[in-house]
Amino acid sequence: MLSETGGLVAGLHLLTDGHRLWFSDLAHYVGRYQVELDPE
């Protein structure tokens, strides 16, 4: 993930709930850009 100044602030990791797989920066996009996820 990049900071607002363009510097690297964290590496990405894959997360899972046993059914779905997502990158660790998903929460950033949901919070900052109000991205909605498919409920299925």
C-alpha positions as CSV (number, residue, x, y, z in Angstrom):
1,M,0.0,0.0,0.0
2,L,1.3,3.5,-0.7
3,S,1.0,6.5,1.5
4,E,-0.4,9.8,0.3
5,T,3.1,10.9,-0.3
6,G,3.8,7.8,-2.5
7,G,5.9,6.0,0.0
8,L,5.4,2.3,0.8
9,V,3.6,2.0,4.2
10,A,2.7,-1.7,4.3
11,G,3.1,-4.9,2.3
12,L,0.0,-6.7,0.9
13,H,-1.1,-10.0,2.4
14,L,-3.8,-12.4,1.3
15,L,-6.6,-12.9,3.8
16,T,-9.4,-15.5,3.8
17,D,-12.5,-16.5,5.7
18,G,-12.2,-20.0,4.3
19,H,-14.6,-19.2,1.4
20,R,-13.3,-15.9,-0.1
21,L,-9.9,-14.5,-0.6
22,W,-8.9,-10.8,-0.6
23,F,-5.9,-8.5,-0.3
24,S,-5.2,-6.9,3.1
25,D,-5.7,-3.3,1.7
26,L,-9.4,-4.0,1.0
27,A,-10.4,-2.2,4.2
28,H,-8.6,0.9,3.0
29,Y,-10.7,1.1,-0.2
30,V,-14.0,0.3,1.6
31,G,-13.3,3.0,4.2
32,R,-11.8,5.7,2.0
33,Y,-13.8,5.3,-1.2
34,Q,-17.0,3.6,0.2
35,V,-16.5,0.6,-2.1
36,E,-19.4,-1.8,-1.7
37,L,-18.8,-5.6,-1.7
38,D,-21.0,-8.2,-3.4
39,P,-22.9,-9.9,-0.6
40,E,-22.4,-13.3,-2.3
